[in-house]
Amino acid sequence: MLIYSFCLWLCYTGVSVPAKLVELYLDLRASTEEHVRGFTEPSSEKLLPDLHPQEQHVFTLVLDLNETLLYSDWKRDRGWRTFKRPGVDDFLEHLAQFYEIIVYSDQQAMYVDPIVDRLDGKHCIRYRLSRAATRYQDGKHYRDLSKLNRDPSRILYVSGNALESCLQPENCVPVKPWKCEADDTALVDLIPFLDYVARHRPADIRPVLTSYHGHDIPKEFIERNKEHQRSRSNMGVCGDALEKMQIENGFSTSLR
Ligand SMILES: *[C@@H]1O[C@H](CO)[C@@H](O)[C@H](O)[C@H]1NC(C)=O
């Protein structure tokens, strides 16, 4: 209504619109948009408290729960049951030395909290985010990493359903979804790559992860490492200097 009368008035008079009126209109619009967004957005603009000033360089490892660290399903005769993925304890304990670890689930907090309590006896997981922290869109709950209050160049999201459950594909580390297979090694296989990233700290993780798209990360990482070793040994003495330069430029190029 406001827009309509606005236009009529403009068209008839042909004079410029007073700045105050434009401001009023923009304010009104912004507050309406705010209101509409309130229904679909995570409960807060900042889902996590600030990183400690001494941890500004630390990367944040965001982990999904179901089909990633564990598997929970429901059967009529026994209700809910939850199974730990093989290697999950080692995975958490090793990576908690280097990363700020967070669980981000699309399940309700009343389900997430007791499960994480049992899973994480050693307190490797610093924060838990549940359904209220997701963004509801097209009938699904998505993880929104832009609301974490963390630098997006230092966030990795590991999930068995990464690309389908997150709004930032450039931060995704897909792993095979786990459905209770006993011979699964996916979490342990991912440790060398995540360890390397944490130690070498690329300037921005997003182009690195994008370069791995469509590849199995653990396998591709080993391949790139081998290639890197080969080219280094071919270069002989010069190898060291180049290696140093590549790392100073943000990340060893062989791992891109
Ligand atoms: C976990 O995933 C399985 C398979 O997709 C599904 O049947 C189950 O309901 C999920 N569990 C939870 C707690 O969402």
The ligand as a Gaussian input file, in Angstrom:
#p B3LYP/6-31G(d) Opt

LIG

0 1
 C       19.419000     -41.646000      11.638000
 O       19.404000     -42.015000      10.294000
 C       18.588000     -43.145000      10.024000
 C       18.774000     -43.544000       8.581000
 O       18.672000     -42.467000       7.739000
 C       17.153000     -42.825000      10.349000
 O       16.320000     -43.942000      10.119000
 C       17.065000     -42.431000      11.827000
 O       15.753000     -42.035000      12.138000
 C       18.022000     -41.281000      12.102000
 N       18.064000     -41.034000      13.513000
 C       17.766000     -39.866000      14.022000
 C       17.860000     -39.738000      15.496000
 O       17.423000     -38.937000      13.328000

